[in-house]
């Protein structure tokens, strides 16, 4: 049964990747599935297809993808959980402890509201259009000031509305608490602990000392604001203005690194490793909303993860065409990394591909397990 399961899943995973490229869902893709066998060991399969750009190199297991909003759960949230475990901050801490506000809003919003997208902040604003596409020394502060100056959209804690802006603020909170950049915090608390420093990281636009071959990074958009195809620099405009390092975007990673990190999350979630705050955080705060702290859960009847994930699963999407789902009941992890925004973000075929991708893989796994 074991060999049959591996062969069936490997073939299914390969076919799905090839189909996605052939159907124009994305130019390049790296995808993986991991599941725990009866003996407790992880079994992993990885497949790649396509190219890093329309005229570029073939995607390999070493290709780095712009993870976009996967930065929120895999970097910002995990660092915050670690800081809570260390006693450096509390999720009950109010925003006013970290930022000056000219009104009472900072006293009404706590870090937990930012983590659960229930702070009252707007989902998104095109602040970048107020700036020239140039990196400046005060870019971070200017953008944060604009976020803090805007009125709230709803009463904090009354609902959930997914917000990039809240995670930009959380990234700045982390930097204040630790007195170091978010990229360094990520190495200290996440990638370094797992030996993944060279496989998943932020790519600061200046001064990082990291040199990458252009072909190793999957290209994203032919960006009209910046006037070029982006490859080796972050796609998100606000993160770019902040120098490539922010709480909401900026992380780049290989398929194996993201899969390893997700496996570690599940191990610690299930009590096989440190992570008291993580275990508490991966539960819904509001019964009628899908958000945990930094992670999403499947939306009933309309999940990007398809129809077969357990209700307690957690995951996240990235705008560039990335996603992961961790199912604690089935003990399975599925990661999909692509550059669907190359050459244009107007390509939205991934919206129908994602549910089909997850359902096909999980159906194969469940049938072979019987």
C-alpha positions as CSV (number, residue, x, y, z in Angstrom):
1,X,0.0,0.0,0.0
2,X,2.8,2.4,0.9
3,X,4.5,2.1,-2.6
4,X,1.1,2.4,-4.3
5,X,0.2,5.5,-2.3
6,X,3.5,7.2,-3.0
7,X,3.3,6.4,-6.7
8,X,-0.3,7.6,-7.1
9,X,0.4,10.8,-5.2
10,X,3.6,11.5,-7.1
11,X,1.9,11.0,-10.4
12,X,-1.1,13.1,-9.4
13,X,1.2,15.9,-8.1
14,X,3.2,15.9,-11.3
15,X,0.1,16.0,-13.5
16,X,-1.4,18.9,-11.6
17,X,1.7,20.9,-11.9
18,X,2.0,20.2,-15.7
19,X,-1.7,21.0,-16.1
20,X,-1.4,24.3,-14.3
21,X,1.4,25.4,-16.6
22,X,-0.4,24.1,-19.8
23,X,-3.6,25.9,-18.8
24,X,-1.8,29.2,-18.3
25,X,-2.5,29.3,-14.5
26,X,1.1,30.3,-13.9
27,X,4.5,30.2,-15.9
28,X,6.2,28.2,-13.1
29,X,5.3,26.1,-10.1
30,X,6.7,24.1,-7.2
31,X,4.3,22.0,-5.2
32,X,4.5,19.5,-2.3
33,X,2.5,17.2,-0.1
34,X,3.6,15.7,3.2
35,X,1.8,13.3,5.3
36,X,2.5,11.3,8.5
37,X,2.6,7.5,8.1
38,X,1.5,5.1,10.8
39,X,5.0,4.8,12.1
40,X,5.0,8.5,12.8
41,X,7.5,9.4,10.0
42,X,6.9,12.1,7.5
43,X,6.6,11.1,3.9
44,X,7.2,14.0,1.4
45,X,6.7,14.5,-2.3
46,X,7.8,17.5,-4.3
47,X,7.2,18.3,-8.0
48,X,8.1,21.3,-10.2
49,X,7.2,22.5,-13.7
50,X,7.4,25.5,-16.0
51,X,9.9,28.3,-16.0
52,X,10.9,31.2,-13.7
53,X,9.7,33.6,-16.3
54,X,8.3,33.3,-19.8
55,X,11.8,33.3,-21.4
56,X,13.6,32.1,-18.3
57,X,15.2,29.0,-16.7
58,X,13.3,25.9,-15.7
59,X,11.9,25.9,-12.2
60,X,13.8,23.6,-9.8
61,X,13.5,22.7,-6.2
62,X,16.0,25.4,-5.5
63,X,13.9,28.1,-7.1
64,X,12.9,30.9,-4.8
65,X,9.4,32.2,-4.9
66,X,8.0,35.5,-3.6
67,X,5.8,34.2,-0.8
68,X,3.9,37.5,-0.5
69,X,1.3,37.2,2.3
70,X,2.7,33.9,3.5
71,X,5.0,36.3,5.4
72,X,2.1,37.0,7.8
73,X,1.8,33.5,9.3
74,X,5.3,32.1,8.6
75,X,7.3,35.1,9.7
76,X,5.4,37.8,11.6
77,X,3.1,35.6,13.5
78,X,5.7,33.0,14.5
79,X,8.0,35.7,15.7
80,X,5.3,37.2,17.8
81,X,4.4,33.9,19.3
82,X,8.1,33.4,20.3
83,X,8.2,36.9,21.8
84,X,5.1,36.1,23.9
85,X,6.7,32.8,25.1
86,X,9.8,34.8,26.1
87,X,7.6,37.3,28.0
88,X,8.8,40.2,25.9
89,X,5.2,41.3,25.0
90,X,1.6,40.3,25.5
91,X,-1.0,40.1,22.8
92,X,-3.2,42.3,25.1
93,X,-0.7,45.1,24.7
94,X,-2.3,48.2,23.1
95,X,-1.1,49.9,20.0
96,X,-0.6,53.1,21.9
97,X,2.4,51.4,23.7
98,X,4.3,51.4,20.4
99,X,2.9,54.3,18.3
100,X,1.8,57.8,19.0
101,X,-1.8,58.5,18.0
102,X,-3.6,61.8,18.0
103,X,-6.9,60.2,19.1
104,X,-8.1,57.3,21.2
105,X,-7.7,54.6,18.5
106,X,-4.4,53.4,19.7
107,X,-5.9,52.7,23.1
108,X,-8.7,50.6,21.6
109,X,-6.6,48.3,19.5
110,X,-4.5,45.5,20.9
111,X,-2.0,43.2,19.1
112,X,-4.4,40.3,19.2
113,X,-6.9,42.4,17.1
114,X,-4.1,43.0,14.6
115,X,-3.3,39.3,14.4
116,X,-6.9,38.3,13.9
117,X,-7.7,41.1,11.4
118,X,-10.3,42.6,13.8
119,X,-8.6,45.9,14.5
120,X,-10.9,48.2,12.5
121,X,-8.1,49.1,10.1
122,X,-8.9,49.2,6.4
123,X,-8.0,46.1,4.4
124,X,-5.8,47.9,2.0
125,X,-5.0,51.4,0.6
126,X,-2.9,52.2,-2.4
127,X,-0.6,54.5,-0.4
128,X,2.3,53.7,-2.7
129,X,0.7,55.9,-5.4
130,X,1.5,58.9,-3.2
131,X,5.2,58.1,-3.4
132,X,7.7,57.9,-6.2
133,X,9.1,54.4,-6.9
134,X,12.3,55.2,-5.0
135,X,13.7,53.7,-1.8
136,X,14.2,56.5,0.8
137,X,15.6,56.5,4.3
138,X,12.2,57.6,5.7
139,X,10.0,55.3,3.7
140,X,9.1,53.1,6.6
141,X,8.0,55.9,8.9
142,X,6.1,57.7,6.1
143,X,4.0,54.7,5.3
144,X,3.3,53.8,8.9
145,X,2.3,57.4,9.6
146,X,-0.2,57.2,6.8
147,X,-1.7,54.0,8.2
148,X,-2.0,55.5,11.7
149,X,-3.6,58.7,10.4
150,X,-6.5,57.0,8.6
151,X,-9.8,56.6,10.4
152,X,-11.0,53.1,11.4
153,X,-13.5,51.3,9.2
154,X,-15.4,49.6,12.0
155,X,-15.4,49.2,15.8
156,X,-12.3,47.2,16.9
157,X,-13.2,43.6,17.8
158,X,-16.7,43.7,16.2
159,X,-15.8,41.8,13.0
160,X,-12.8,40.5,10.9
161,X,-11.6,42.2,7.8
162,X,-8.4,41.0,6.3
163,X,-5.8,43.8,6.5
164,X,-2.3,44.2,5.2
165,X,-2.1,47.4,7.2
166,X,-2.4,45.7,10.5
167,X,0.5,43.4,9.7
168,X,2.7,46.3,8.6
169,X,2.2,47.7,12.1
170,X,2.9,44.3,13.7
171,X,6.3,44.1,11.9
172,X,7.2,47.5,13.3
173,X,6.2,46.4,16.8
174,X,8.5,43.4,16.5
175,X,11.4,45.6,15.5
176,X,10.8,47.9,18.4
177,X,10.6,45.1,21.0
178,X,13.7,43.4,19.8
179,X,15.7,46.4,18.6
180,X,16.6,44.7,15.3
181,X,15.2,44.3,11.8
182,X,12.4,42.0,11.1
183,X,14.7,40.0,8.7
184,X,17.2,39.4,11.5
185,X,14.3,38.4,13.9
186,X,13.2,35.9,11.3
187,X,16.6,34.3,11.2
188,X,16.9,34.2,15.0
189,X,13.4,32.9,15.8
190,X,12.4,30.9,12.7
191,X,14.8,30.0,9.9
192,X,17.9,29.7,12.0
193,X,16.2,27.3,14.5
194,X,15.5,24.9,11.6
195,X,18.8,25.5,9.6
196,X,16.9,27.1,6.7
197,X,18.7,30.5,6.6
198,X,19.7,29.9,3.0
199,X,16.3,28.6,1.8
200,X,13.8,31.1,3.2
201,X,14.5,34.7,4.0
202,X,13.7,38.4,3.3
203,X,15.5,40.1,0.5
204,X,16.3,43.6,1.6
205,X,16.7,45.9,-1.4
206,X,19.9,47.3,-0.1
207,X,22.7,46.3,2.3
208,X,21.8,42.6,2.8
209,X,25.0,41.3,1.4
210,X,23.1,38.4,-0.2
211,X,23.8,37.8,-3.8
212,X,21.5,35.7,-5.9
213,X,21.6,34.5,-9.5
214,X,18.6,36.1,-11.2
215,X,17.5,32.8,-12.6
216,X,17.1,31.3,-9.1
217,X,14.2,33.6,-8.3
218,X,10.8,33.2,-10.0
219,X,9.8,36.5,-11.7
220,X,6.6,38.2,-10.8
221,X,4.9,41.2,-12.5
222,X,5.9,43.5,-15.3
223,X,5.1,46.3,-12.8
224,X,3.7,49.5,-14.3
225,X,4.5,51.6,-11.2
226,X,8.2,50.5,-11.2
227,X,8.5,50.1,-15.0
228,X,10.1,46.7,-15.1
229,X,9.7,43.0,-14.7
230,X,10.4,42.2,-11.0
231,X,12.8,39.4,-10.3
232,X,14.8,39.2,-7.1
233,X,12.8,42.1,-5.6
234,X,9.5,42.0,-3.7
235,X,6.3,42.3,-5.7
236,X,4.3,44.1,-3.1
237,X,4.6,47.9,-3.6
238,X,4.4,48.8,0.1
239,X,6.9,46.3,1.2
240,X,9.2,47.5,-1.7
241,X,8.8,51.1,-0.3
242,X,9.9,49.8,3.1
243,X,13.1,48.3,1.6
244,X,11.8,44.8,1.0
245,X,11.2,43.9,4.7
246,X,7.8,44.2,6.2
247,X,5.3,42.4,8.4
248,X,2.8,41.7,5.6
249,X,5.1,40.6,2.7
250,X,8.7,40.3,1.7
251,X,9.6,36.6,2.4
252,X,11.1,34.5,-0.3
253,X,11.5,30.7,-0.1
254,X,12.0,27.4,-1.8
255,X,9.4,24.7,-1.8
256,X,11.3,22.5,0.5
257,X,11.9,25.3,3.0
258,X,8.2,26.2,3.2
259,X,7.2,22.5,3.5
260,X,9.8,22.0,6.3
261,X,8.5,25.0,8.2
262,X,4.9,23.9,7.9
263,X,5.9,20.4,9.2
264,X,7.5,22.1,12.2
265,X,4.4,24.1,12.9
266,X,2.3,20.9,12.9
267,X,4.8,19.1,15.1
268,X,4.7,21.9,17.7
269,X,1.0,22.4,17.4
270,X,0.5,18.7,18.3
271,X,2.9,19.0,21.3
272,X,6.1,17.6,19.8
273,X,8.2,20.7,20.5
274,X,8.2,24.1,22.1
275,X,5.4,26.5,21.3
276,X,2.8,27.2,24.0
277,X,1.5,30.3,22.4
278,X,1.4,28.7,19.0
279,X,-0.7,25.9,20.2
280,X,-3.2,28.4,21.7
281,X,-3.1,30.7,18.7
282,X,-4.1,28.2,16.1
283,X,-7.8,28.2,17.1
284,X,-10.4,30.6,15.9
285,X,-11.0,33.6,18.1
286,X,-14.4,34.3,16.7
287,X,-16.8,31.4,16.0
288,X,-18.4,33.1,13.0
289,X,-15.1,34.2,11.4
290,X,-12.4,32.1,9.8
291,X,-9.3,33.8,11.2
292,X,-7.0,32.4,13.8
293,X,-4.1,34.5,15.0
294,X,-2.1,35.1,11.8
295,X,-3.5,32.0,10.1
296,X,-6.7,31.4,8.2
297,X,-9.0,28.4,8.4
298,X,-11.2,26.9,5.6
299,X,-14.2,28.9,4.6
300,X,-17.2,26.5,4.6
301,X,-18.2,25.7,1.1
302,X,-15.8,28.2,-0.5
303,X,-12.3,27.4,0.6
304,X,-9.3,27.9,-1.7
305,X,-8.1,24.6,-0.1
306,X,-11.0,22.7,-1.6
307,X,-13.8,20.8,0.1
308,X,-11.8,18.0,1.9
309,X,-9.7,19.8,4.4
310,X,-10.7,19.3,8.1
311,X,-12.4,22.3,9.7
312,X,-9.5,22.8,12.1
313,X,-6.9,23.1,9.3
314,X,-4.9,26.3,9.1
315,X,-3.3,28.0,6.1
316,X,-2.8,31.1,4.1
317,X,-2.7,32.5,0.6
318,X,-0.2,34.8,-1.1
319,X,-1.1,37.2,-3.8
320,X,1.7,36.1,-6.1
321,X,0.2,32.6,-6.3
322,X,1.4,30.9,-3.2
323,X,-0.4,29.0,-0.4
324,X,-0.1,26.3,2.2
325,X,-2.6,24.3,4.2
326,X,-1.9,22.3,7.4
327,X,-4.5,19.7,8.3
328,X,-4.0,18.4,11.9
329,X,-6.7,15.7,11.7
330,X,-5.5,14.1,8.5
331,X,-1.9,15.0,9.4
332,X,-1.2,16.3,5.9
333,X,0.4,19.4,4.5
334,X,0.0,20.8,1.0
335,X,2.1,23.7,-0.3
336,X,1.7,25.4,-3.7
337,X,4.2,28.0,-4.8
338,X,3.8,29.8,-8.2
339,X,4.3,33.1,-9.9
340,X,0.9,33.5,-11.3
341,X,1.3,37.3,-11.5
342,X,4.0,37.0,-14.2
343,X,3.7,38.9,-16.4
344,X,0.5,40.4,-15.1
345,X,-1.7,40.2,-11.9
346,X,-4.7,40.2,-14.2
347,X,-4.3,36.4,-14.6
348,X,-6.7,35.0,-12.0
349,X,-7.0,31.4,-13.2
350,X,-5.5,30.3,-9.9
351,X,-8.8,31.0,-8.2
352,X,-10.4,27.9,-9.8
353,X,-7.2,25.9,-10.0
354,X,-6.4,26.0,-6.2
355,X,-9.6,24.1,-5.0
356,X,-9.2,21.5,-7.7
357,X,-5.5,21.1,-6.9
358,X,-6.2,20.4,-3.2
359,X,-9.2,18.3,-3.7
360,X,-7.5,16.1,-6.3
361,X,-4.5,15.5,-4.0
362,X,-6.5,14.8,-0.9
363,X,-8.9,12.5,-2.7
364,X,-6.0,10.5,-4.0
365,X,-4.4,10.3,-0.5
366,X,-7.7,9.3,1.3
367,X,-8.5,6.7,-1.3
368,X,-5.1,5.1,-1.1
369,X,-5.1,5.1,2.7
370,X,-8.3,3.0,2.9
